[in-house]
């Protein structure tokens, strides 16, 4: 079934344009409150947000919707997405909401929903909510004496700080480490530096002055140049770049080199395997993770399970097959021993633990494998299904046969733009260039002829 509102990570769009309007946010609150209003107890929702200007508007609209549906709203203010998931469980709430568009610019915003177990909602529950969004809201409203109450909860930052600190092994301290952290002017601008400082690190912080419009603006995990410059400037031992809602992380080593999510998963997976902590005999990643990661895991007798692009698919596979480490190349790292969703700060603490225990530099510890050459190009299309054309399908099959055993080919439509992404990886860069360019040209000719 085609969904009108929900994408792969909740509802997202440009603020004050469909679907990211206060009216729809209120309706989401009413619809979700209606569906999770089960039993005779007082029902609760926690609502967090990042630092976007539109967060004020959407937060209040969600409060109005949930209270109208008879659900008490606990308002958290700016706080990381993983903290919302954690507090949904610890406060015994029926549902959790995060108002954020993650690494997108401030003009965008989104609504992410969590169930009482702290996991993102299933497709089935999202479909139930979506089915109510365009219906008459009157039948969904609570009686006058059952309208919910709203309360701003104090001390939530302290709760998350303590939670994050407890994920660092007790025998590890960060004393003597100079850590530069970029909070992306986002949701973790208070909590992340506090965690590192309380664990003993010397902390140099950038991207910690949000003003509503500077979230992810030339900072954070998608724009690491500012952090690289700061690492060089202060001679930091490590740089940590979070995104707007702090559910992803990129590391910068002491030389200024970027360490992506694939390298971080390799490090954490190998470390946990050596300590007897790794479950599932491997890790879970997406089809976009580098072939070098797969080879690295195989050389250690571990497996790399691949899923579709999107952290929700990673988490789903982890839950179904009892893995406890998974993530994406972009820096979403899910460690299910600690949380139910990606947590950039907690993942960074595991990296810091490995650095301290090995007594080596970050560049020595985090460079676990040599990435295979990877080439990704996009072709825009305006309609139709060019990937279903017989000529294109035959060309794709020929390319897959040519790369078999020596590389990979991944072709997929973008989930957010009218683009087809063509990615090939292997050891022969000239071969990759020829294959990708040939497919891009062919798809372009087919879509223009359609």
C-alpha angles and dihedrals in degrees: 000000000000111000120217101195114016122073130177092296109030123282118329138171146117114312116261091012126096122312098011098066130126089245092058092043089055090049090050088054092050094045096045091043090052094051095046094043096106124155131358100289125105107272123221139199128188116212121196131170144185124239102277118133090236090057091084091056097045094042092056092044090053091049090052092050097047095045090048087055091052098259123132111233123217106198114207105178121211109357136137121275093243089055090057090052091048094046092048087065100036094049090048092238126169094223141006129211131196119192104208145112091210110217096359122112120272094264089070128067139173147191119233119188130205129192124228089274091060095248124122113264121271122249088252095057092043088053090052091052092046091051090060098045097083096037128097106285096206096085089051096056122104123242116268093259093048100054111132128248127232125220133174107227118223125210097029092128090056091050092054093043090055091045092052093046091054091060091067111088111259093237092058127086129179094216112136094024121117107211125189113199130188111202094187089234082279145118097308097052092114105029103043098057089043093055093050093045093048089052089057105262126138100240128207110186132198130169091040101120106082117185100175097264106050099068109132089356104148089325141081131047095322093050106037098161093096091053093046089054091049093049090055093042097053096027091238121188091223141002123216120197119190127185129236097285096027097238093121135047140194121194126216115201126220090269093055096255119142119241111201132204094270092059091045092052090049091052096045093042093050093044094049091046091054090049093048092245101110116104128198091033090264146013138282122237137155132262088264096063114111123268087232090067091053092050091047092054093045092052088058095048092255130122134233112212113199129209138177117287112282133076091242089065090048091052092045091055091045092054095045095048103032100248118152101193124058143132151127136283088246091068104267100141118182117196105181094191085072109023149001100240141029114303117186096189096048090049090051090052090056089053090049090050090055091048093052095044094049093044092219136118121275091249090055095046101040102044095084100157143006108254116236113242108271128190123192125182133168133218121197122225131181102203147339127053108279092174089065093058109116093228092052092046091051091049091050091050091050091050092049090051091051092051096041110132093002104060148339139259122206121183120175141149115252114255093218108030137039091259136120112215118212115193128175130175135182141114099283109072094187089054091051091049092051094047097045095044091047093052093044091052092047094048089047092053092047096049092046091051093048 
